[in-house]
Amino acid sequence: MKKVFVFLVVGYLVVGGILLLLDEPSAPSVRILSIETPSAFLITDDTERFAFSLFLDDPDAFLTVMANVTRASIHDAEETLALLLVEIVRTGAIRSDDGIRYDEFRYVFTTDGVSIDVGTLTLEDAVLSFDYEGGTTGDYRVGDVDFVFGAPGDPRHFDFTRLYAVYEDVDGRDALAGIVIGLETKTGTPIHILDVDLHIADVIVSLGEALELDELPAADASAATLLGDPLRTLLDPPVGGTLSFVTGRYFLPVVHEGRIRPVARFPIDIRYEYDGREYRFLIDDFAFRSAFADPASYGETIHRYEHLR
Amino acid sequence: MKKGLIVAFLSVLVLSLSLTVSADEYQTYQEIVFVEEDERLLQDVSTEDFAAALASLGGKKMFGWKLAVLTKKQEVEFLSETKLKIFNNGYSTIKHDITLSTKVETKFQISSTGSLGTTISGDIKKFKGSIDGTIKTEIGYTRTETASELYEFKIIVDPGTYVTIVMKGRGIVSNGVARNYFCWIKIIEGGWETFTVTTEYYEIVKERIR
């Protein structure tokens, strides 16, 4: 009888111990990563949606629940834009160097009623800010952002007939080397492109090197080969100039200032002259390439944050 | 008598399994070209070469899988299906709002032939049975856990014009054959193939409606 009693007590202790171990309290904080990557969005009206990514080590954290966010904005040292959070979408996951899995959440916004006819709001080293239920706040650095306000280009003077980006291999990484664009005037009168802006920080169209194409190049062609200059690199300084056309297909080379940036989606802002007057033709931000799974491998800065649960 | 029943049962099992054929999205791509000329997709392997690959698996074994690799981690370039077409048959310019999706690297696809099957667990497609792990070990596969994202794109389309958005890309292909034995009896036999999309490129084309 005594043996049975001892056996039962030991059994309870063992089972209790195992249960306690299994019921280990979760970590007291949630870890968050933001990766600084340059981005640009064409905002056609106050319903236009755009998104920024945050990476969380807990997919059920309070930051992933819409109702817990009471206010959102994005700002730099000088300007602030109020945002309306419309959706939080889990789009994937990454694994950090230390082996921790971080789920990627895309925070989808509109400009919360702010609508500007024409203009660009440039935020340098932008910070995404949230106010949460309970009075806590969160600030996350997301990199340089351009909000380009305007309508997609009205093809009254010209239109584009073909559009894709060329990415060349630079040390095993895909680097934006240029844009291939087919252009066609409506009247047969020459149009002069004065400037092409992708609105991505440090990524500049070298319009002076624009090349008319007989054949369309592959999406992974190299700019040096296309331009016939084996010494040319994507880090060369841009060459200024204009491009005049009636109808044709062109390669618009791109250079990166300082270092290669992982650029997949961007608008195209074309300033041109027709019949002695200046106009603007905007192409909505388009994903020319699948998103970069690991922008940090391009040297983009990772910021680490921690919030109490 | 008992042995005969077992053999009959296993024969029925093999027959029913051999009807399983599985395909995946990449098999709808308009064009897939290997960077190395001699490599082929499983569907382009001749009957003779397929039989030779099966023969290379050697003699029977008591239990489990035998596997041979025909193509190992070979780079391909592909032209996918047209993702979208917008026609403006009217007489005035239209502004069109398009919802597009962009995949995040990397997207893993698989397919099989013969009685070798595939299954879906959650959003992950796998080969049926323990062969899944064997194949992934053999080709050195690591899965990047990523998914797709939706976004909006606005475009102006002139009358008498249509817009298409096409996808091109690069990927990695591995394929081979496999056979499974139970008590020295061949239970499953077929081809397997993995297709990992590493990068997708998107292109807009505007053309006149003829």
Interface residues (C-beta under 8 A of the other chain):
Chain A: L42 T44 E48 R49 A51 V89 R90 T91 G92 A93 I94 R95 R101 E104 R106 P152 G153 D154 P155 D159 F160 T161 R162 L163 Y164 A165 Y167 D174 G182 A219 D220 A264 R265 I283 D284 D285 F286 A287 F288 R289 S290 A291 F292 A293
Chain B: T93 K95 L100 T102 K103 V104 E105 T106 T144 E145 T146 A147 S148 E149 Y151 E152 F153 K154 I155 I156 D158 K168 G169 R170 V197 T199 E200 Y201 Y202 E203 I204 V205 K206 E207
